[in-house]
Amino acid sequence: MIHVVWAFVVRADAIDRFEQAYGSNGSWAHLFEQYPGYRGTVLCRDVANPRRYTTIDLWESVEQRTAMLAASRLAYDALDRACESLTEAENEIGVFEALAGPPDLDGEP
């Protein structure tokens, strides 16, 4: 599993629109879910700076994400242009390989 992490500074007047577009049921997730290997998006907001966000897009493999980028280039670029007015800054932090999952939270050792 890979995690694609992006950081954003959102314009104060665009927070609601940003959260709608970048959330787990937003425009980006709808684009990605058309392709094999996409496993969801997590949207996080900084508790100290409510205009700073990260997204974490989950993919089964780098190859599947790369295939999505190639196959969706026109739609991806159009959505990127449509969303660019929502932010003051955006930066792809990186593509990270998950080495371990979260702990078992069901109470079982």
N, CA, C and O atoms as a GROMACS GRO file, in nm:
protein
  436
    1MET      N    1   0.086  -0.117   0.000
    1MET     CA    2   0.000   0.000   0.000
    1MET      C    3   0.090   0.124   0.000
    1MET      O    4   0.190   0.129   0.072
    2ILE      N    5   0.055   0.221  -0.081
    2ILE     CA    6   0.128   0.348  -0.080
    2ILE      C    7   0.035   0.460  -0.037
    2ILE      O    8  -0.086   0.455  -0.056
    3HIS      N    9   0.096   0.563   0.020
    3HIS     CA   10   0.025   0.681   0.067
    3HIS      C   11   0.085   0.802  -0.007
    3HIS      O   12   0.205   0.829   0.005
    4VAL      N   13   0.002   0.872  -0.081
    4VAL     CA   14   0.045   0.991  -0.153
    4VAL      C   15   0.002   1.110  -0.070
    4VAL      O   16  -0.118   1.134  -0.051
    5VAL      N   17   0.100   1.186  -0.019
    5VAL     CA   18   0.072   1.293   0.077
    5VAL      C   19   0.093   1.430   0.013
    5VAL      O   20   0.199   1.459  -0.043
    6TRP      N   21  -0.010   1.512   0.023
    6TRP     CA   22  -0.006   1.651  -0.025
    6TRP      C   23  -0.032   1.744   0.091
    6TRP      O   24  -0.106   1.709   0.183
    7ALA      N   25   0.028   1.864   0.088
    7ALA     CA   26   0.004   1.968   0.188
    7ALA      C   27  -0.054   2.090   0.117
    7ALA      O   28  -0.015   2.123   0.004
    8PHE      N   29  -0.147   2.157   0.184
    8PHE     CA   30  -0.215   2.273   0.127
    8PHE      C   31  -0.230   2.384   0.230
    8PHE      O   32  -0.245   2.357   0.349
    9VAL      N   33  -0.227   2.507   0.183
    9VAL     CA   34  -0.274   2.622   0.260
    9VAL      C   35  -0.395   2.672   0.183
    9VAL      O   36  -0.384   2.712   0.067
   10VAL      N   37  -0.510   2.671   0.250
   10VAL     CA   38  -0.637   2.700   0.185
   10VAL      C   39  -0.674   2.847   0.207
   10VAL      O   40  -0.656   2.901   0.316
   11ARG      N   41  -0.727   2.908   0.103
   11ARG     CA   42  -0.775   3.046   0.116
   11ARG      C   43  -0.888   3.049   0.218
   11ARG      O   44  -0.971   2.958   0.223
   12ALA      N   45  -0.891   3.154   0.300
   12ALA     CA   46  -0.990   3.165   0.407
   12ALA      C   47  -1.133   3.160   0.354
   12ALA      O   48  -1.222   3.105   0.420
   13ASP      N   49  -1.156   3.215   0.236
   13ASP     CA   50  -1.291   3.219   0.181
   13ASP      C   51  -1.326   3.093   0.101
   13ASP      O   52  -1.432   3.086   0.039
   14ALA      N   53  -1.239   2.992   0.103
   14ALA     CA   54  -1.261   2.873   0.021
   14ALA      C   55  -1.259   2.743   0.102
   14ALA      O   56  -1.255   2.635   0.043
   15ILE      N   57  -1.260   2.752   0.232
   15ILE     CA   58  -1.245   2.633   0.316
   15ILE      C   59  -1.354   2.529   0.288
   15ILE      O   60  -1.323   2.412   0.268
   16ASP      N   61  -1.480   2.570   0.286
   16ASP     CA   62  -1.588   2.474   0.262
   16ASP      C   63  -1.575   2.408   0.126
   16ASP      O   64  -1.591   2.286   0.113
   17ARG      N   65  -1.546   2.486   0.024
   17ARG     CA   66  -1.531   2.431  -0.112
   17ARG      C   67  -1.410   2.337  -0.120
   17ARG      O   68  -1.416   2.234  -0.186
   18PHE      N   69  -1.302   2.375  -0.052
   18PHE     CA   70  -1.184   2.288  -0.050
   18PHE      C   71  -1.217   2.154   0.015
   18PHE      O   72  -1.184   2.049  -0.040
   19GLU      N   73  -1.280   2.157   0.131
   19GLU     CA   74  -1.314   2.033   0.201
   19GLU      C   75  -1.406   1.945   0.118
   19GLU      O   76  -1.395   1.823   0.121
   20GLN      N   77  -1.498   2.006   0.043
   20GLN     CA   78  -1.586   1.928  -0.044
   20GLN      C   79  -1.507   1.864  -0.158
   20GLN      O   80  -1.529   1.748  -0.190
   21ALA      N   81  -1.417   1.939  -0.219
   21ALA     CA   82  -1.342   1.888  -0.334
   21ALA      C   83  -1.238   1.783  -0.295
   21ALA      O   84  -1.215   1.688  -0.370
   22TYR      N   85  -1.175   1.800  -0.178
   22TYR     CA   86  -1.062   1.715  -0.141
   22TYR      C   87  -1.095   1.608  -0.038
   22TYR      O   88  -1.009   1.527  -0.004
   23GLY      N   89  -1.218   1.606   0.010
   23GLY     CA   90  -1.258   1.506   0.109
   23GLY      C   91  -1.276   1.368   0.050
   23GLY      O   92  -1.258   1.347  -0.070
   24SER      N   93  -1.310   1.273   0.135
   24SER     CA   94  -1.319   1.133   0.093
   24SER      C   95  -1.430   1.105  -0.008
   24SER      O   96  -1.430   1.001  -0.072
   25ASN      N   97  -1.525   1.197  -0.021
   25ASN     CA   98  -1.630   1.185  -0.122
   25ASN      C   99  -1.626   1.300  -0.220
   25ASN      O  100  -1.726   1.329  -0.287
   26GLY      N  101  -1.513   1.367  -0.231
   26GLY     CA  102  -1.500   1.485  -0.314
   26GLY      C  103  -1.464   1.456  -0.458
   26GLY      O  104  -1.457   1.340  -0.501
   27SER      N  105  -1.441   1.562  -0.530
   27SER     CA  106  -1.412   1.554  -0.673
   27SER      C  107  -1.289   1.470  -0.704
   27SER      O  108  -1.289   1.391  -0.799
   28TRP      N  109  -1.185   1.487  -0.624
   28TRP     CA  110  -1.063   1.409  -0.648
   28TRP      C  111  -1.087   1.261  -0.624
   28TRP      O  112  -1.044   1.177  -0.704
   29ALA      N  113  -1.155   1.228  -0.515
   29ALA     CA  114  -1.184   1.088  -0.486
   29ALA      C  115  -1.269   1.026  -0.597
   29ALA      O  116  -1.246   0.911  -0.635
   30HIS      N  117  -1.366   1.101  -0.650
   30HIS     CA  118  -1.450   1.049  -0.759
   30HIS      C  119  -1.367   1.023  -0.884
   30HIS      O  120  -1.392   0.926  -0.956
   31LEU      N  121  -1.269   1.108  -0.911
   31LEU     CA  122  -1.181   1.081  -1.025
   31LEU      C  123  -1.100   0.954  -1.000
   31LEU      O  124  -1.095   0.866  -1.086
   32PHE      N  125  -1.036   0.946  -0.884
   32PHE     CA  126  -0.947   0.834  -0.855
   32PHE      C  127  -1.021   0.700  -0.850
   32PHE      O  128  -0.968   0.598  -0.893
   33GLU      N  129  -1.144   0.700  -0.799
   33GLU     CA  130  -1.215   0.573  -0.780
   33GLU      C  131  -1.252   0.504  -0.911
   33GLU      O  132  -1.296   0.389  -0.911
   34GLN      N  133  -1.234   0.571  -1.020
   34GLN     CA  134  -1.258   0.510  -1.151
   34GLN      C  135  -1.145   0.415  -1.192
   34GLN      O  136  -1.157   0.345  -1.292
   35TYR      N  137  -1.036   0.412  -1.114
   35TYR     CA  138  -0.917   0.337  -1.153
   35TYR      C  139  -0.885   0.229  -1.051
   35TYR      O  140  -0.904   0.248  -0.930
   36PRO      N  141  -0.835   0.114  -1.100
   36PRO     CA  142  -0.798   0.004  -1.010
   36PRO      C  143  -0.689   0.047  -0.913
   36PRO      O  144  -0.598   0.123  -0.947
   37GLY      N  145  -0.700  -0.004  -0.792
   37GLY     CA  146  -0.596   0.018  -0.692
   37GLY      C  147  -0.621   0.132  -0.596
   37GLY      O  148  -0.554   0.140  -0.493
   38TYR      N  149  -0.716   0.221  -0.626
   38TYR     CA  150  -0.745   0.333  -0.535
   38TYR      C  151  -0.820   0.280  -0.414
   38TYR      O  152  -0.917   0.206  -0.429
   39ARG      N  153  -0.776   0.318  -0.294
   39ARG     CA  154  -0.834   0.268  -0.170
   39ARG      C  155  -0.887   0.378  -0.079
   39ARG      O  156  -0.923   0.351   0.035
   40GLY      N  157  -0.892   0.501  -0.127
   40GLY     CA  158  -0.954   0.608  -0.047
   40GLY      C  159  -0.862   0.725  -0.022
   40GLY      O  160  -0.742   0.721  -0.051
   41THR      N  161  -0.922   0.829   0.032
   41THR     CA  162  -0.851   0.953   0.064
   41THR      C  163  -0.885   0.995   0.206
   41THR      O  164  -0.999   0.986   0.249
   42VAL      N  165  -0.783   1.039   0.277
   42VAL     CA  166  -0.801   1.094   0.411
   42VAL      C  167  -0.766   1.243   0.404
   42VAL      O  168  -0.657   1.279   0.360
   43LEU      N  169  -0.859   1.327   0.448
   43LEU     CA  170  -0.836   1.472   0.454
   43LEU      C  171  -0.812   1.509   0.599
   43LEU      O  172  -0.892   1.475   0.686
   44CYS      N  173  -0.701   1.578   0.626
   44CYS     CA  174  -0.664   1.617   0.762
   44CYS      C  175  -0.647   1.768   0.770
   44CYS      O  176  -0.593   1.831   0.679
   45ARG      N  177  -0.694   1.827   0.881
   45ARG     CA  178  -0.676   1.971   0.904
   45ARG      C  179  -0.588   1.990   1.026
   45ARG      O  180  -0.604   1.922   1.127
   46ASP      N  181  -0.495   2.082   1.017
   46ASP     CA  182  -0.402   2.115   1.125
   46ASP      C  183  -0.482   2.180   1.239
   46ASP      O  184  -0.556   2.275   1.218
   47VAL      N  185  -0.466   2.127   1.361
   47VAL     CA  186  -0.540   2.182   1.474
   47VAL      C  187  -0.489   2.319   1.516
   47VAL      O  188  -0.564   2.396   1.576
   48ALA      N  189  -0.364   2.350   1.486
   48ALA     CA  190  -0.307   2.480   1.522
   48ALA      C  191  -0.328   2.586   1.414
   48ALA      O  192  -0.328   2.706   1.444
   49ASN      N  193  -0.347   2.543   1.291
   49ASN     CA  194  -0.366   2.636   1.179
   49ASN      C  195  -0.479   2.580   1.091
   49ASN      O  196  -0.453   2.497   1.004
   50PRO      N  197  -0.602   2.624   1.114
   50PRO     CA  198  -0.716   2.564   1.044
   50PRO      C  199  -0.722   2.589   0.893
   50PRO      O  200  -0.814   2.543   0.827
   51ARG      N  201  -0.626   2.660   0.839
   51ARG     CA  202  -0.619   2.678   0.694
   51ARG      C  203  -0.516   2.585   0.631
   51ARG      O  204  -0.497   2.586   0.509
   52ARG      N  205  -0.448   2.505   0.714
   52ARG     CA  206  -0.347   2.412   0.664
   52ARG      C  207  -0.402   2.270   0.667
   52ARG      O  208  -0.453   2.224   0.770
   53TYR      N  209  -0.391   2.201   0.555
   53TYR     CA  210  -0.446   2.066   0.539
   53TYR      C  211  -0.342   1.973   0.477
   53TYR      O  212  -0.246   2.016   0.415
   54THR      N  213  -0.366   1.845   0.497
   54THR     CA  214  -0.298   1.743   0.418
   54THR      C  215  -0.405   1.649   0.362
   54THR      O  216  -0.512   1.632   0.419
   55THR      N  217  -0.372   1.589   0.249
   55THR     CA  218  -0.450   1.477   0.199
   55THR      C  219  -0.357   1.358   0.190
   55THR      O  220  -0.237   1.371   0.164
   56ILE      N  221  -0.415   1.241   0.213
   56ILE     CA  222  -0.342   1.116   0.198
   56ILE      C  223  -0.427   1.027   0.108
   56ILE      O  224  -0.534   0.979   0.148
   57ASP      N  225  -0.378   1.005  -0.013
   57ASP     CA  226  -0.446   0.918  -0.108
   57ASP      C  227  -0.384   0.781  -0.098
   57ASP      O  228  -0.262   0.766  -0.105
   58LEU      N  229  -0.467   0.679  -0.081
   58LEU     CA  230  -0.419   0.543  -0.062
   58LEU      C  231  -0.435   0.464  -0.190
   58LEU      O  232  -0.543   0.459  -0.249
   59TRP      N  233  -0.326   0.402  -0.233
   59TRP     CA  234  -0.322   0.320  -0.355
   59TRP      C  235  -0.257   0.186  -0.321
   59TRP      O  236  -0.169   0.179  -0.235
   60GLU      N  237  -0.300   0.082  -0.389
   60GLU     CA  238  -0.239  -0.049  -0.368
   60GLU      C  239  -0.094  -0.051  -0.412
   60GLU      O  240  -0.011  -0.118  -0.350
   61SER      N  241  -0.061   0.022  -0.520
   61SER     CA  242   0.076   0.019  -0.570
   61SER      C  243   0.110   0.149  -0.643
   61SER      O  244   0.022   0.221  -0.689
   62VAL      N  245   0.238   0.176  -0.654
   62VAL     CA  246   0.287   0.290  -0.731
   62VAL      C  247   0.245   0.274  -0.877
   62VAL      O  248   0.208   0.371  -0.943
   63GLU      N  249   0.253   0.151  -0.928
   63GLU     CA  250   0.219   0.127  -1.068
   63GLU      C  251   0.073   0.162  -1.098
   63GLU      O  252   0.043   0.218  -1.203
   64GLN      N  253  -0.017   0.131  -1.006
   64GLN     CA  254  -0.159   0.162  -1.028
   64GLN      C  255  -0.182   0.313  -1.024
   64GLN      O  256  -0.260   0.366  -1.103
   65ARG      N  257  -0.115   0.382  -0.935
   65ARG     CA  258  -0.128   0.528  -0.933
   65ARG      C  259  -0.070   0.588  -1.060
   65ARG      O  260  -0.130   0.678  -1.119
   66THR      N  261   0.045   0.539  -1.103
   66THR     CA  262   0.107   0.588  -1.226
   66THR      C  263   0.016   0.564  -1.346
   66THR      O  264   0.005   0.651  -1.433
   67ALA      N  265  -0.048   0.449  -1.352
   67ALA     CA  266  -0.141   0.420  -1.462
   67ALA      C  267  -0.259   0.516  -1.459
   67ALA      O  268  -0.304   0.562  -1.564
   68MET      N  269  -0.311   0.546  -1.339
   68MET     CA  270  -0.421   0.642  -1.328
   68MET      C  271  -0.378   0.779  -1.378
   68MET      O  272  -0.452   0.844  -1.452
   69LEU      N  273  -0.259   0.824  -1.340
   69LEU     CA  274  -0.210   0.955  -1.383
   69LEU      C  275  -0.201   0.962  -1.536
   69LEU      O  276  -0.236   1.064  -1.596
   70ALA      N  277  -0.154   0.857  -1.598
   70ALA     CA  278  -0.142   0.855  -1.743
   70ALA      C  279  -0.279   0.852  -1.811
   70ALA      O  280  -0.303   0.923  -1.909
   71ALA      N  281  -0.368   0.768  -1.759
   71ALA     CA  282  -0.499   0.750  -1.823
   71ALA      C  283  -0.592   0.869  -1.801
   71ALA      O  284  -0.681   0.894  -1.883
   72SER      N  285  -0.573   0.941  -1.693
   72SER     CA  286  -0.667   1.050  -1.658
   72SER      C  287  -0.607   1.188  -1.678
   72SER      O  288  -0.661   1.286  -1.626
   73ARG      N  289  -0.499   1.200  -1.752
   73ARG     CA  290  -0.424   1.326  -1.762
   73ARG      C  291  -0.514   1.445  -1.792
   73ARG      O  292  -0.502   1.548  -1.725
   74LEU      N  293  -0.603   1.436  -1.890
   74LEU     CA  294  -0.688   1.550  -1.925
   74LEU      C  295  -0.785   1.584  -1.812
   74LEU      O  296  -0.799   1.700  -1.775
   75ALA      N  297  -0.851   1.483  -1.757
   75ALA     CA  298  -0.945   1.507  -1.647
   75ALA      C  299  -0.872   1.556  -1.522
   75ALA      O  300  -0.921   1.644  -1.452
   76TYR      N  301  -0.755   1.499  -1.494
   76TYR     CA  302  -0.674   1.538  -1.378
   76TYR      C  303  -0.634   1.685  -1.390
   76TYR      O  304  -0.650   1.763  -1.296
   77ASP      N  305  -0.583   1.722  -1.507
   77ASP     CA  306  -0.540   1.861  -1.527
   77ASP      C  307  -0.657   1.959  -1.520
   77ASP      O  308  -0.642   2.068  -1.466
   78ALA      N  309  -0.773   1.920  -1.573
   78ALA     CA  310  -0.891   2.007  -1.569
   78ALA      C  311  -0.937   2.027  -1.425
   78ALA      O  312  -0.972   2.138  -1.386
   79LEU      N  313  -0.938   1.920  -1.346
   79LEU     CA  314  -0.978   1.931  -1.206
   79LEU      C  315  -0.877   2.013  -1.127
   79LEU      O  316  -0.915   2.092  -1.041
   80ASP      N  317  -0.750   1.995  -1.156
   80ASP     CA  318  -0.645   2.072  -1.090
   80ASP      C  319  -0.664   2.222  -1.117
   80ASP      O  320  -0.652   2.304  -1.026
   81ARG      N  321  -0.692   2.257  -1.242
   81ARG     CA  322  -0.717   2.398  -1.275
   81ARG      C  323  -0.841   2.451  -1.204
   81ARG      O  324  -0.842   2.564  -1.157
   82ALA      N  325  -0.946   2.371  -1.197
   82ALA     CA  326  -1.070   2.412  -1.131
   82ALA      C  327  -1.050   2.434  -0.982
   82ALA      O  328  -1.120   2.516  -0.922
   83CYS      N  329  -0.956   2.362  -0.921
   83CYS     CA  330  -0.935   2.372  -0.776
   83CYS      C  331  -0.823   2.468  -0.736
   83CYS      O  332  -0.809   2.498  -0.618
   84GLU      N  333  -0.745   2.515  -0.831
   84GLU     CA  334  -0.628   2.596  -0.794
   84GLU      C  335  -0.665   2.727  -0.724
   84GLU      O  336  -0.585   2.780  -0.647
   85SER      N  337  -0.784   2.779  -0.749
   85SER     CA  338  -0.825   2.904  -0.684
   85SER      C  339  -0.862   2.884  -0.537
   85SER      O  340  -0.886   2.983  -0.466
   86LEU      N  341  -0.869   2.760  -0.490
   86LEU     CA  342  -0.906   2.732  -0.352
   86LEU      C  343  -0.789   2.745  -0.256
   86LEU      O  344  -0.808   2.756  -0.135
   87THR      N  345  -0.667   2.742  -0.310
   87THR     CA  346  -0.550   2.736  -0.223
   87THR      C  347  -0.451   2.849  -0.249
   87THR      O  348  -0.446   2.907  -0.358
   88GLU      N  349  -0.374   2.880  -0.147
   88GLU     CA  350  -0.262   2.974  -0.159
   88GLU      C  351  -0.133   2.899  -0.188
   88GLU      O  352  -0.041   2.954  -0.248
   89ALA      N  353  -0.127   2.774  -0.145
   89ALA     CA  354  -0.008   2.691  -0.166
   89ALA      C  355  -0.048   2.545  -0.168
   89ALA      O  356  -0.141   2.503  -0.099
   90GLU      N  357   0.023   2.467  -0.249
   90GLU     CA  358   0.004   2.322  -0.251
   90GLU      C  359   0.138   2.259  -0.285
   90GLU      O  360   0.215   2.309  -0.366
   91ASN      N  361   0.164   2.146  -0.218
   91ASN     CA  362   0.293   2.081  -0.235
   91ASN      C  363   0.276   1.930  -0.217
   91ASN      O  364   0.222   1.885  -0.116
   92GLU      N  365   0.323   1.853  -0.315
   92GLU     CA  366   0.324   1.708  -0.296
   92GLU      C  367   0.441   1.675  -0.204
   92GLU      O  368   0.557   1.695  -0.240
   93ILE      N  369   0.410   1.626  -0.086
   93ILE     CA  370   0.513   1.590   0.011
   93ILE      C  371   0.588   1.466  -0.036
   93ILE      O  372   0.711   1.460  -0.027
   94GLY      N  373   0.515   1.368  -0.087
   94GLY     CA  374   0.581   1.249  -0.138
   94GLY      C  375   0.489   1.130  -0.147
   94GLY      O  376   0.372   1.135  -0.109
   95VAL      N  377   0.546   1.022  -0.198
   95VAL     CA  378   0.477   0.895  -0.210
   95VAL      C  379   0.547   0.799  -0.114
   95VAL      O  380   0.667   0.771  -0.128
   96PHE      N  381   0.472   0.750  -0.017
   96PHE     CA  382   0.528   0.670   0.091
   96PHE      C  383   0.473   0.529   0.088
   96PHE      O  384   0.354   0.508   0.067
   97GLU      N  385   0.560   0.433   0.108
   97GLU     CA  386   0.521   0.294   0.116
   97GLU      C  387   0.490   0.259   0.261
   97GLU      O  388   0.572   0.284   0.350
   98ALA      N  389   0.373   0.203   0.285
   98ALA     CA  390   0.336   0.162   0.421
   98ALA      C  391   0.413   0.035   0.456
   98ALA      O  392   0.405  -0.065   0.385
   99LEU      N  393   0.486   0.040   0.565
   99LEU     CA  394   0.565  -0.075   0.609
   99LEU      C  395   0.492  -0.157   0.715
   99LEU      O  396   0.521  -0.275   0.734
  100ALA      N  397   0.397  -0.094   0.782
  100ALA     CA  398   0.317  -0.163   0.883
  100ALA      C  399   0.182  -0.094   0.891
  100ALA      O  400   0.171   0.026   0.867
  101GLY      N  401   0.080  -0.170   0.924
  101GLY     CA  402  -0.054  -0.115   0.938
  101GLY      C  403  -0.077  -0.062   1.078
  101GLY      O  404   0.011  -0.069   1.164
  102PRO      N  405  -0.197  -0.007   1.102
  102PRO     CA  406  -0.228   0.042   1.236
  102PRO      C  407  -0.242  -0.075   1.332
  102PRO      O  408  -0.262  -0.189   1.290
  103PRO      N  409  -0.231  -0.046   1.462
  103PRO     CA  410  -0.246  -0.153   1.560
  103PRO      C  411  -0.389  -0.208   1.558
  103PRO      O  412  -0.482  -0.140   1.514
  104ASP      N  413  -0.404  -0.330   1.604
  104ASP     CA  414  -0.536  -0.392   1.613
  104ASP      C  415  -0.615  -0.319   1.722
  104ASP      O  416  -0.576  -0.319   1.839
  105LEU      N  417  -0.725  -0.258   1.683
  105LEU     CA  418  -0.801  -0.175   1.777
  105LEU      C  419  -0.926  -0.244   1.830
  105LEU      O  420  -1.008  -0.179   1.895
  106ASP      N  421  -0.944  -0.372   1.804
  106ASP     CA  422  -1.065  -0.440   1.850
  106ASP      C  423  -1.052  -0.499   1.990
  106ASP      O  424  -1.142  -0.571   2.035
  107GLY      N  425  -0.943  -0.469   2.058
  107GLY     CA  426  -0.924  -0.517   2.195
  107GLY      C  427  -0.855  -0.651   2.205
  107GLY      O  428  -0.823  -0.696   2.315
  108GLU      N  429  -0.832  -0.715   2.094
  108GLU     CA  430  -0.762  -0.844   2.093
  108GLU      C  431  -0.612  -0.821   2.093
  108GLU      O  432  -0.564  -0.733   2.022
  109PRO      N  433  -0.537  -0.897   2.169
  109PRO     CA  434  -0.391  -0.882   2.166
  109PRO      C  435  -0.330  -0.932   2.038
  109PRO      O  436  -0.208  -0.926   2.021
   0.00000   0.00000   0.00000
